[in-house]
Amino acid sequence: METKDASQQIIQKRANRYGQKDTNKVWDFFCSVKLAVVIILIMVVACILGTVILQEKTLDEYTARYGYGLATFFRITQLSNVFYSYWFSFLLVLLCANLICCTIKRWRNTFLQTGFILTHLSLVLILIGGVVKFQLGVKGGVNVYEGKSVDYFLTQMINRQGKLDYVKKDLPFSIALDDFILEKNEPKFQLVSYVKSKDRQKVLDVKLGKRQRVPGSEYGVTIKDYIPDAELQQEPINTSDKPENPAIFVRLMGSENVAAEGWLLAHDRNYYEDRKQNLRIEYIWLPSQTELDKAISSLETGHAKLSVAIAGQGLSQDYSLELNKVFKFEGTEYSIRMLQYVLNYGDKRPLNEQPSDNPAVQVEINGPEGAETRWVFEKFPDWDKMHPAKYKNVKLTCSGIASIYTAKNTIRIFQSPEGKQVIVYIKDNRVVETMPWELGKKYTIAGTGNQITIANYFPSFDFKKEVIKKSDTVGTPAIYVEVDGPSGKADDWLFSNNQYATWYTDNNLALVYESTGESIKHFTSKLRIVENGQTVAEKIIRVNDPLKHRGYVIYQSSYDPEAGNFSGLQIVKDPGIPVVYSGFGALCFGVIFIFYIKPFLRKNKKRGGGTIK
């Protein structure tokens, strides 16, 4: 029995020795300086990778930049979001444990080691704060409109599929925007010159009376006048009795008041449309009475058609405008198919919203050399002569396309230089009434309750332009510029709100007077924090002056650049901040103790001969 007990004691002692040996190995591992060096080196490499590799991008962006293989590897290893990855946080925790163990192992229980303890404790706290921030901190944004409130914000994240997604985070309170204030600096403007032959742009001084030579050119620019807030007034005038630019002033009367009025120009904007009444008024100037009579007589009999002729063979044929129907040109090897038609070429709106400014039909020609597609323009019958075509001997023209679609109520005001003037009322594509018109007389549009008056007529319409000052404050400034160059002197007003350049007479020098850009001085938001229907905090926030409440920090980050109706807020919650600040505080006290208090205590010890622990 004694032998057996002795054997058990020996076995127990050996087990305790091995357990203690294993425990010592774990302790030595965490107290190892080598471990700290290895962790720090890995973290340095991780920081470099986090700098070199784009962070927090979508899988598609990584695939486009690095290829699908690397993109997938980055996503799996979290190298696409290094500083918020779990393994980076694990390294921080491991380094923190290493510091704690090293501190305990090297700690001698003396008062003079307080600085040593504080500096090591500060590093531990800073690391813990970093882990807390990376794993528990949130950051996002939200737009709040004036007079409204929100109780959430949105954060960006990359989901498991590598796509950018937004996550809604609820707030334990509401943020109300009572007012948004946008303060602007006084606007600044610049005069920019551009010489086309040199392809050179230069900003000139905006100084009255100073002649400036445009660099690298023969042009000189002098600013003769300046108005801080200018307006261009245009008064319609008649410049000649010759019909060079005919125009009429039309007044449309409703049941009681004037429904619409304005100038219609024969060679420019020659129509007015009222979509609510499905009414269209057109002004048509024809060069002779014969053509005017022909146009009126063909209103009911005319129809849309495509005319095809073969040059040199005397063959021609007219086809009705039937889309996608194949027409065989008898006696030839050609066939014709009309694909589509438009009332205003280049206009992407639906047909019922297009003005009949440039009617055209798209035609497909099939012949010995295959298919050719070409646009045929009603108002430009010779367009194909100026553009390459496969079948140059095939001549195409079209007419009557505009008559395919008209408003339910259409009024056409015809006029010719011989003095014939006719109003034609068309309802549902049928002529209802035709009557001659005179200036100043009212004409009733049957069945509509409207009356029309041609109040004035200018044979040669133009504008008399005058620049006036609206106020003395800077609003829409304008400068009066004189340019002298190879073609002599030229002058004009340049407005800061004009989006087009003003060209010198030789079309080689362009000048633009423009704003240098929006200059925002401050943008601030008056916010209230509301909990359970009660206001618990309020503040006017601006950039770098946020509102803090219950661990959340609300920053002014952006605003509505167009209407200024909403404020863009950035919302941050970082529970690791207090820990990090505590770490920096401990670091400061530790450094002070090491460099000031500890030497002072040692001096006193030597003088007094005592001991300090």
C-alpha positions as CSV (number, residue, x, y, z in Angstrom):
1,M,0.0,0.0,0.0
2,E,2.8,2.4,0.9
3,T,4.5,1.6,-2.4
4,K,1.3,2.3,-4.3
5,D,0.8,5.7,-2.5
6,A,4.4,6.7,-3.2
7,S,3.9,5.9,-6.9
8,Q,0.8,8.0,-7.1
9,Q,2.6,10.9,-5.4
10,I,5.4,10.7,-7.9
11,I,2.9,10.6,-10.8
12,Q,1.1,13.7,-9.4
13,K,4.3,15.6,-9.0
14,R,5.3,14.9,-12.6
15,A,1.9,16.0,-13.8
16,N,2.1,19.3,-11.9
17,R,5.6,19.8,-13.2
18,Y,4.5,19.3,-16.8
19,G,1.4,21.5,-16.3
20,Q,3.5,24.2,-14.8
21,K,6.0,23.8,-17.7
22,D,3.2,24.2,-20.3
23,T,1.8,27.2,-18.4
24,N,5.2,28.8,-18.4
25,K,5.5,28.3,-22.2
26,V,2.2,30.1,-22.8
27,W,3.2,32.9,-20.4
28,D,6.6,33.2,-22.0
29,F,5.0,33.3,-25.5
30,F,2.8,36.3,-24.6
31,C,5.7,38.0,-22.8
32,S,8.0,37.6,-25.7
33,V,9.5,40.8,-27.3
34,K,9.8,38.7,-30.5
35,L,6.1,38.3,-30.6
36,A,5.6,42.1,-30.4
37,V,8.1,42.6,-33.2
38,V,6.4,40.0,-35.4
39,I,2.9,41.5,-34.8
40,I,4.2,45.0,-35.5
41,L,5.8,43.8,-38.8
42,I,2.6,42.1,-39.9
43,M,0.6,45.2,-39.1
44,V,3.1,47.4,-41.0
45,V,2.7,45.1,-44.1
46,A,-1.1,45.2,-43.6
47,C,-1.0,49.0,-43.5
48,I,1.1,49.1,-46.7
49,L,-1.4,46.8,-48.4
50,G,-4.3,48.9,-47.1
51,T,-2.6,51.9,-48.7
52,V,-1.7,50.3,-52.0
53,I,-4.9,48.3,-52.6
54,L,-8.0,50.4,-53.1
55,Q,-10.3,50.1,-50.1
56,E,-14.1,49.6,-49.8
57,K,-14.8,49.2,-53.5
58,T,-17.2,46.9,-55.2
59,L,-16.3,43.5,-56.7
60,D,-16.9,44.9,-60.2
61,E,-14.4,47.8,-59.6
62,Y,-11.7,45.4,-58.2
63,T,-12.3,43.0,-61.2
64,A,-11.9,45.8,-63.7
65,R,-8.7,46.9,-62.0
66,Y,-7.0,43.7,-60.8
67,G,-8.8,40.9,-62.6
68,Y,-11.5,38.4,-61.2
69,G,-9.0,36.1,-59.5
70,L,-7.3,38.8,-57.4
71,A,-10.6,40.6,-56.8
72,T,-12.1,37.4,-55.3
73,F,-8.9,36.8,-53.2
74,F,-9.1,40.4,-51.8
75,R,-12.8,39.9,-50.9
76,I,-12.2,36.6,-49.1
77,T,-9.1,37.8,-47.2
78,Q,-10.7,41.2,-46.4
79,L,-7.8,43.0,-48.0
80,S,-10.4,45.2,-49.6
81,N,-11.2,46.6,-46.1
82,V,-8.0,46.0,-44.1
83,F,-8.5,48.3,-41.2
84,Y,-12.0,47.1,-40.5
85,S,-11.2,43.4,-41.0
86,Y,-11.5,40.8,-38.2
87,W,-7.9,39.6,-38.6
88,F,-6.5,43.2,-38.2
89,S,-8.6,43.6,-35.0
90,F,-7.2,40.2,-33.8
91,L,-3.7,41.5,-34.4
92,L,-4.5,44.6,-32.3
93,V,-5.9,42.4,-29.5
94,L,-2.9,40.1,-29.6
95,L,-0.5,43.1,-29.4
96,C,-2.5,44.5,-26.5
97,A,-2.2,41.1,-24.7
98,N,1.5,41.1,-25.4
99,L,1.9,44.6,-23.9
100,I,-0.1,43.6,-20.8
101,C,2.0,40.5,-20.2
102,C,5.3,42.3,-20.8
103,T,4.3,45.0,-18.4
104,I,3.3,42.5,-15.7
105,K,6.6,40.5,-16.1
106,R,8.8,43.6,-15.9
107,W,6.9,45.3,-13.2
108,R,8.6,45.8,-9.9
109,N,6.3,46.9,-7.2
110,T,7.8,50.3,-6.6
111,F,6.4,53.8,-6.9
112,L,9.1,54.9,-9.3
113,Q,7.7,52.5,-11.9
114,T,4.5,54.5,-12.1
115,G,5.6,56.2,-15.3
116,F,6.5,52.8,-16.8
117,I,3.1,51.4,-15.9
118,L,1.2,54.5,-17.3
119,T,3.0,54.6,-20.6
120,H,2.4,50.9,-21.2
121,L,-1.2,51.2,-20.0
122,S,-1.7,54.1,-22.5
123,L,-0.6,51.9,-25.4
124,V,-3.0,49.2,-24.2
125,L,-5.9,51.7,-24.0
126,I,-5.2,53.1,-27.4
127,L,-5.1,49.7,-29.0
128,I,-8.3,48.7,-27.2
129,G,-10.0,51.9,-28.4
130,G,-8.9,51.1,-32.0
131,V,-10.4,47.6,-31.8
132,V,-13.7,49.1,-30.4
133,K,-13.8,51.7,-33.1
134,F,-13.2,49.3,-36.0
135,Q,-15.7,46.7,-34.8
136,L,-18.4,48.8,-33.1
137,G,-18.1,52.2,-34.6
138,V,-20.5,53.4,-37.3
139,K,-20.5,56.3,-39.8
140,G,-23.0,57.4,-42.3
141,G,-25.0,60.2,-43.7
142,V,-28.5,61.6,-44.2
143,N,-30.2,64.5,-46.0
144,V,-32.7,66.5,-44.0
145,Y,-35.1,69.0,-45.6
146,E,-36.1,72.2,-43.9
147,G,-39.0,71.8,-41.6
148,K,-38.6,68.0,-41.6
149,S,-37.0,65.5,-39.2
150,V,-35.3,62.1,-39.5
151,D,-34.7,59.2,-37.0
152,Y,-32.2,57.2,-39.1
153,F,-29.1,57.5,-41.3
154,L,-27.6,55.4,-44.1
155,T,-24.2,53.7,-44.1
156,Q,-22.4,52.2,-47.0
157,M,-21.2,48.6,-47.0
158,I,-20.0,46.0,-49.5
159,N,-22.3,43.0,-49.3
160,R,-21.3,39.3,-49.7
161,Q,-21.7,39.5,-53.4
162,G,-19.2,42.4,-53.5
163,K,-21.8,45.0,-54.4
164,L,-22.2,48.4,-52.9
165,D,-25.2,48.5,-50.6
166,Y,-26.8,50.9,-48.2
167,V,-27.9,49.9,-44.7
168,K,-30.4,51.9,-42.7
169,K,-29.4,52.5,-39.1
170,D,-32.0,53.7,-36.6
171,L,-31.3,56.5,-34.2
172,P,-32.5,56.6,-30.6
173,F,-33.8,60.1,-31.2
174,S,-34.9,62.4,-34.1
175,I,-33.0,65.2,-35.8
176,A,-35.1,68.1,-36.9
177,L,-33.8,70.8,-39.3
178,D,-35.5,74.1,-38.4
179,D,-33.4,76.3,-40.8
180,F,-30.6,76.0,-43.3
181,I,-28.5,79.1,-43.9
182,L,-26.3,79.5,-46.9
183,E,-23.9,82.4,-46.9
184,K,-22.0,83.3,-50.1
185,N,-19.0,85.4,-50.7
186,E,-19.3,88.4,-53.1
187,P,-19.2,86.8,-56.6
188,K,-16.1,87.2,-58.7
189,F,-16.0,87.3,-62.5
190,Q,-13.3,87.0,-65.2
191,L,-12.8,87.8,-68.8
192,V,-11.4,84.9,-70.9
193,S,-10.0,85.2,-74.4
194,Y,-9.6,82.4,-76.8
195,V,-7.6,82.5,-80.1
196,K,-8.8,79.7,-82.4
197,S,-5.8,79.7,-84.7
198,K,-3.4,79.3,-81.8
199,D,-5.7,77.2,-79.7
200,R,-4.7,79.4,-76.8
201,Q,-6.8,80.6,-73.8
202,K,-5.9,83.5,-71.6
203,V,-7.6,85.2,-68.7
204,L,-7.5,89.1,-69.1
205,D,-7.7,91.7,-66.4
206,V,-11.1,93.3,-65.8
207,K,-9.9,96.9,-65.7
208,L,-11.8,99.9,-67.2
209,G,-9.9,101.8,-69.9
210,K,-6.9,99.6,-70.0
211,R,-5.9,98.2,-73.4
212,Q,-4.7,94.6,-73.1
213,R,-2.9,92.8,-75.9
214,V,-4.1,89.2,-76.2
215,P,-0.9,87.1,-76.0
216,G,0.4,85.6,-79.2
217,S,-2.1,87.6,-81.4
218,E,-2.8,90.9,-83.1
219,Y,-5.8,91.6,-81.0
220,G,-6.3,94.3,-78.4
221,V,-9.1,94.4,-75.8
222,T,-10.3,97.4,-73.9
223,I,-13.1,97.5,-71.4
224,K,-15.1,100.7,-71.9
225,D,-17.9,100.3,-69.4
226,Y,-19.1,98.1,-66.5
227,I,-22.6,97.6,-65.0
228,P,-22.8,95.6,-61.8
229,D,-26.4,94.4,-62.4
230,A,-27.3,94.7,-66.1
231,E,-30.3,93.8,-68.1
232,L,-30.7,93.6,-71.9
233,Q,-34.0,95.1,-73.1
234,Q,-35.2,94.2,-76.6
235,E,-37.8,96.2,-78.3
236,P,-39.3,94.7,-81.5
237,I,-38.8,97.1,-84.5
238,N,-39.3,97.2,-88.2
239,T,-36.1,97.9,-90.1
240,S,-37.4,98.0,-93.7
241,D,-40.5,98.0,-95.9
242,K,-39.1,95.1,-97.8
243,P,-40.3,91.6,-96.6
244,E,-36.8,90.4,-95.5
245,N,-38.0,88.9,-92.2
246,P,-41.9,89.0,-92.1
247,A,-43.5,88.7,-88.7
248,I,-47.0,89.2,-87.2
249,F,-48.1,90.0,-83.6
250,V,-50.9,87.6,-82.8
251,R,-53.3,87.9,-79.9
252,L,-55.5,84.9,-78.9
253,M,-58.5,85.9,-76.8
254,G,-60.3,83.4,-74.5
255,S,-63.8,83.8,-73.2
256,E,-62.9,87.0,-71.3
257,N,-59.2,87.7,-71.2
258,V,-56.1,87.4,-73.5
259,A,-55.1,83.8,-73.5
260,A,-51.8,84.3,-75.3
261,E,-50.0,86.9,-77.4
262,G,-46.7,87.3,-79.1
263,W,-44.7,87.6,-82.3
264,L,-44.6,84.8,-84.9
265,L,-41.7,85.0,-87.4
266,A,-42.0,83.5,-90.8
267,H,-38.4,82.4,-91.0
268,D,-37.9,81.5,-87.3
269,R,-40.4,80.6,-84.6
270,N,-43.5,80.5,-86.8
271,Y,-46.0,78.7,-84.6
272,Y,-47.7,78.7,-81.1
273,E,-49.1,75.6,-79.4
274,D,-51.6,75.3,-76.6
275,R,-51.6,71.7,-75.6
276,K,-54.5,72.0,-73.1
277,Q,-56.8,73.2,-75.9
278,N,-55.1,71.1,-78.5
279,L,-54.7,74.3,-80.5
280,R,-51.9,75.3,-82.9
281,I,-51.5,78.6,-84.7
282,E,-49.0,78.8,-87.6
283,Y,-47.8,81.8,-89.6
284,I,-46.8,80.8,-93.2
285,W,-45.2,83.3,-95.6
286,L,-45.2,82.3,-99.2
287,P,-43.1,84.2,-101.9
288,S,-46.0,84.7,-104.3
289,Q,-49.7,84.7,-104.5
290,T,-49.7,81.7,-106.8
291,E,-47.9,79.6,-104.3
292,L,-50.2,80.8,-101.6
293,D,-53.3,79.8,-103.6
294,K,-51.7,76.4,-104.3
295,A,-50.9,75.8,-100.6
296,I,-54.5,76.7,-99.6
297,S,-56.1,74.5,-102.3
298,S,-53.9,71.5,-101.4
299,L,-54.9,71.6,-97.7
300,E,-57.7,69.0,-98.2
301,T,-56.5,67.3,-101.3
302,G,-52.8,67.1,-100.4
303,H,-51.4,64.0,-98.7
304,A,-48.0,62.8,-97.6
305,K,-46.0,61.2,-100.3
306,L,-42.6,60.0,-101.4
307,S,-41.5,60.8,-104.9
308,V,-38.8,58.6,-106.5
309,A,-37.0,59.4,-109.8
310,I,-34.2,57.7,-111.7
311,A,-31.8,60.2,-113.2
312,G,-31.1,59.8,-117.0
313,Q,-34.0,57.3,-117.5
314,G,-37.0,59.6,-117.2
315,L,-38.7,57.3,-114.7
316,S,-40.5,58.6,-111.7
317,Q,-43.1,57.3,-109.2
318,D,-45.1,58.7,-106.3
319,Y,-45.8,56.5,-103.2
320,S,-48.1,57.1,-100.3
321,L,-46.5,57.3,-96.9
322,E,-47.1,53.7,-95.7
323,L,-44.5,52.6,-93.2
324,N,-42.7,49.2,-93.6
325,K,-44.5,48.4,-96.9
326,V,-42.3,47.3,-99.8
327,F,-43.0,49.2,-103.0
328,K,-41.5,47.8,-106.2
329,F,-40.3,50.5,-108.7
330,E,-41.7,49.0,-111.9
331,G,-39.3,48.9,-114.8
332,T,-36.2,49.1,-112.5
333,E,-34.3,46.8,-110.1
334,Y,-35.2,49.0,-107.1
335,S,-37.7,48.6,-104.3
336,I,-38.5,51.2,-101.7
337,R,-39.5,50.8,-98.0
338,M,-40.3,53.7,-95.7
339,L,-39.1,53.0,-92.2
340,Q,-40.2,56.0,-90.1
341,Y,-41.0,59.7,-90.3
342,V,-40.5,62.7,-88.0
343,L,-41.9,66.2,-87.9
344,N,-38.7,67.7,-86.5
345,Y,-35.5,65.8,-87.4
346,G,-33.3,65.2,-84.4
347,D,-36.1,65.7,-81.9
348,K,-36.4,62.7,-79.6
349,R,-39.8,63.6,-78.2
350,P,-43.0,61.7,-79.3
351,L,-44.5,62.9,-82.6
352,N,-47.4,64.7,-80.9
353,E,-44.9,66.9,-79.1
354,Q,-42.7,67.7,-82.1
355,P,-43.1,71.0,-84.1
356,S,-43.2,70.6,-87.8
357,D,-39.9,72.5,-88.2
358,N,-38.0,69.9,-90.2
359,P,-40.2,67.0,-91.5
360,A,-38.3,64.0,-92.8
361,V,-38.8,60.4,-93.7
362,Q,-36.3,57.5,-93.4
363,V,-36.2,55.4,-96.6
364,E,-34.6,52.0,-97.4
365,I,-33.6,51.5,-101.0
366,N,-32.9,47.9,-102.2
367,G,-31.1,47.5,-105.5
368,P,-28.3,45.6,-107.3
369,E,-25.7,46.6,-104.7
370,G,-27.7,45.7,-101.7
371,A,-29.6,48.0,-99.2
372,E,-29.1,51.7,-98.6
373,T,-30.8,53.8,-95.9
374,R,-31.2,57.5,-96.3
375,W,-33.1,60.4,-94.7
376,V,-35.2,62.5,-97.1
377,F,-36.1,66.1,-95.9
378,E,-39.2,67.9,-97.0
379,K,-37.7,71.4,-96.7
380,F,-34.3,70.4,-98.1
381,P,-34.9,68.4,-101.3
382,D,-31.3,68.7,-102.4
383,W,-29.8,67.4,-99.2
384,D,-28.7,64.1,-100.7
385,K,-26.6,65.9,-103.4
386,M,-24.3,67.1,-100.7
387,H,-23.8,63.7,-99.0
388,P,-22.4,60.5,-100.3
389,A,-25.0,57.9,-101.4
390,K,-24.7,54.4,-102.8
391,Y,-27.4,54.9,-105.4
392,K,-26.6,58.4,-106.6
393,N,-28.9,58.1,-109.6
394,V,-31.9,57.6,-107.4
395,K,-33.5,60.9,-106.5
396,L,-35.9,61.0,-103.5
397,T,-38.2,63.9,-102.4
398,C,-41.1,64.0,-100.0
399,S,-44.0,66.3,-99.3
400,G,-47.0,66.7,-97.0
401,I,-45.4,65.0,-94.0
402,A,-46.5,67.8,-91.6
403,S,-50.1,67.2,-92.6
404,I,-50.0,63.6,-91.2
405,Y,-50.1,64.9,-87.6
406,T,-51.7,68.2,-86.8
407,A,-53.4,69.5,-83.7
408,K,-57.1,69.0,-83.4
409,N,-57.6,72.7,-83.9
410,T,-55.1,74.3,-86.3
411,I,-55.1,77.9,-87.5
412,R,-52.9,78.7,-90.4
413,I,-52.3,82.4,-91.2
414,F,-51.1,82.8,-94.8
415,Q,-49.5,85.9,-96.3
416,S,-47.7,86.8,-99.5
417,P,-45.8,89.9,-100.7
418,E,-48.6,90.8,-103.1
419,G,-50.9,91.5,-100.2
420,K,-53.1,88.5,-100.1
421,Q,-53.8,87.4,-96.5
422,V,-55.9,84.4,-95.6
423,I,-56.8,82.6,-92.3
424,V,-57.6,78.9,-92.6
425,Y,-59.2,77.0,-89.7
426,I,-58.5,73.2,-89.8
427,K,-60.3,70.9,-87.4
428,D,-59.5,67.2,-87.3
429,N,-57.5,67.5,-90.5
430,R,-60.4,69.0,-92.4
431,V,-60.7,72.6,-93.5
432,V,-63.7,74.2,-91.7
433,E,-63.4,77.9,-92.7
434,T,-61.2,80.1,-94.9
435,M,-61.3,83.9,-94.6
436,P,-59.2,86.9,-95.6
437,W,-57.7,88.8,-92.6
438,E,-56.9,92.4,-91.9
439,L,-54.8,94.0,-89.1
440,G,-56.6,94.7,-85.9
441,K,-59.8,92.8,-86.6
442,K,-61.1,89.9,-84.5
443,Y,-61.9,86.6,-86.0
444,T,-63.9,83.9,-84.2
445,I,-62.7,80.3,-84.2
446,A,-65.8,78.3,-84.6
447,G,-66.6,75.8,-81.8
448,T,-63.6,76.8,-79.6
449,G,-64.8,79.9,-77.8
450,N,-61.7,81.7,-78.9
451,Q,-61.0,84.8,-81.0
452,I,-57.8,85.7,-82.9
453,T,-56.5,89.1,-83.9
454,I,-53.4,89.9,-86.0
455,A,-52.5,93.1,-84.2
456,N,-49.3,94.1,-86.1
457,Y,-47.1,93.2,-89.0
458,F,-43.4,94.0,-89.6
459,P,-42.0,93.3,-93.1
460,S,-38.5,93.2,-91.6
461,F,-38.6,92.2,-88.0
462,D,-35.6,92.9,-85.7
463,F,-34.9,94.0,-82.1
464,K,-33.7,97.3,-80.8
465,K,-31.3,96.3,-78.0
466,E,-30.5,98.5,-75.0
467,V,-28.5,97.6,-71.9
468,I,-29.8,99.1,-68.6
469,K,-28.6,99.1,-65.0
470,K,-31.1,97.4,-62.7
471,S,-29.3,98.1,-59.4
472,D,-25.9,99.1,-57.9
473,T,-25.4,95.7,-56.2
474,V,-23.6,92.9,-58.0
475,G,-26.2,90.7,-59.7
476,T,-25.7,90.0,-63.4
477,P,-22.7,92.1,-64.3
478,A,-21.9,93.1,-67.8
479,I,-18.9,94.8,-69.5
480,Y,-18.8,96.8,-72.7
481,V,-15.7,95.6,-74.6
482,E,-13.9,97.1,-77.7
483,V,-11.7,94.8,-79.7
484,D,-9.2,96.0,-82.3
485,G,-7.7,93.5,-84.7
486,P,-7.0,92.7,-88.3
487,S,-10.6,93.5,-89.3
488,G,-10.7,96.9,-87.5
489,K,-12.6,97.7,-84.3
490,A,-15.7,96.0,-83.0
491,D,-17.6,96.4,-79.7
492,D,-20.3,94.7,-77.8
493,W,-21.7,94.0,-74.4
494,L,-20.7,90.8,-72.6
495,F,-23.1,89.4,-70.0
496,S,-21.8,87.2,-67.2
497,N,-24.8,84.9,-67.6
498,N,-24.4,84.3,-71.3
499,Q,-23.4,80.7,-72.0
500,Y,-22.1,81.4,-75.4
501,A,-18.9,83.2,-76.5
502,T,-18.9,86.5,-78.3
503,W,-16.7,86.3,-81.5
504,Y,-14.8,89.0,-83.2
505,T,-15.7,89.7,-86.8
506,D,-13.0,87.3,-88.2
507,N,-14.3,84.4,-86.0
508,N,-10.8,83.8,-84.7
509,L,-11.0,85.6,-81.3
510,A,-13.7,84.7,-78.8
511,L,-14.4,86.5,-75.5
512,V,-16.4,85.1,-72.5
513,Y,-17.2,87.1,-69.4
514,E,-18.1,84.5,-66.7
515,S,-18.3,83.8,-63.1
516,T,-15.3,82.1,-61.6
517,G,-17.6,79.6,-59.8
518,E,-19.8,79.5,-56.8
519,S,-18.1,80.8,-53.7
520,I,-19.7,79.6,-50.5
521,K,-18.6,81.4,-47.3
522,H,-20.6,79.3,-44.8
523,F,-23.4,76.8,-44.7
524,T,-25.0,76.1,-41.3
525,S,-27.9,74.1,-40.0
526,K,-30.1,74.9,-37.0
527,L,-30.8,71.4,-35.5
528,R,-32.9,70.1,-32.7
529,I,-32.7,66.7,-31.0
530,V,-36.2,65.4,-30.2
531,E,-36.9,62.5,-27.8
532,N,-40.4,61.4,-26.9
533,G,-41.8,64.5,-28.5
534,Q,-39.6,66.8,-26.4
535,T,-36.6,68.9,-27.5
536,V,-33.6,67.8,-25.5
537,A,-30.8,69.6,-27.4
538,E,-30.4,72.2,-30.1
539,K,-27.5,73.9,-31.8
540,I,-26.5,75.7,-35.0
541,I,-23.9,73.5,-36.5
542,R,-21.3,74.3,-39.2
543,V,-18.3,72.6,-40.6
544,N,-15.9,71.5,-37.8
545,D,-18.5,72.5,-35.2
546,P,-20.8,69.5,-34.7
547,L,-23.6,68.7,-32.4
548,K,-23.0,65.8,-29.9
549,H,-25.7,63.8,-28.2
550,R,-25.7,60.3,-26.5
551,G,-22.4,59.3,-28.1
552,Y,-23.4,60.4,-31.6
553,V,-21.6,63.3,-33.3
554,I,-23.6,65.1,-36.0
555,Y,-21.4,67.0,-38.6
556,Q,-22.4,69.5,-41.3
557,S,-21.0,67.8,-44.4
558,S,-22.9,69.1,-47.5
559,Y,-26.0,70.8,-48.8
560,D,-28.4,71.0,-51.7
561,P,-26.4,72.9,-54.4
562,E,-29.4,73.8,-56.5
563,A,-32.3,74.9,-54.4
564,G,-30.6,74.8,-50.9
565,N,-33.6,72.9,-49.5
566,F,-31.8,70.2,-47.6
567,S,-28.8,69.9,-45.4
568,G,-26.4,66.9,-45.7
569,L,-25.4,65.6,-42.3
570,Q,-22.6,63.1,-41.4
571,I,-23.4,61.0,-38.3
572,V,-20.6,59.3,-36.4
573,K,-20.7,57.0,-33.4
574,D,-17.3,55.9,-32.1
575,P,-17.5,54.2,-28.7
576,G,-13.7,53.8,-28.8
577,I,-13.0,57.5,-28.5
578,P,-13.2,57.7,-24.7
579,V,-10.9,54.8,-24.4
580,V,-8.4,56.3,-26.8
581,Y,-8.5,59.7,-25.0
582,S,-7.9,57.9,-21.7
583,G,-4.9,56.2,-23.3
584,F,-3.5,59.6,-24.4
585,G,-4.1,61.0,-21.0
586,A,-2.3,58.1,-19.4
587,L,0.6,58.6,-21.9
588,C,0.9,62.3,-21.0
589,F,1.0,61.6,-17.2
590,G,3.4,58.7,-17.7
591,V,5.8,60.9,-19.7
592,I,5.6,63.7,-17.1
593,F,6.3,61.2,-14.4
594,I,9.3,59.7,-16.2
595,F,11.0,63.0,-17.2
596,Y,10.1,65.2,-14.3
597,I,8.6,63.5,-11.2
598,K,11.0,60.5,-11.1
599,P,14.2,62.5,-11.4
600,F,12.9,64.9,-8.7
601,L,12.1,62.0,-6.3
602,R,15.6,60.4,-6.9
603,K,17.3,63.7,-6.1
604,N,15.4,64.0,-2.8
605,K,16.3,60.4,-2.0
606,K,20.0,61.1,-2.4
607,R,19.8,64.2,-0.2
608,G,17.7,62.6,2.5
609,G,19.3,59.2,2.4
610,G,15.9,57.6,2.5
611,T,14.4,55.0,0.3
612,I,11.5,55.4,-2.2
613,K,9.7,52.4,-3.5
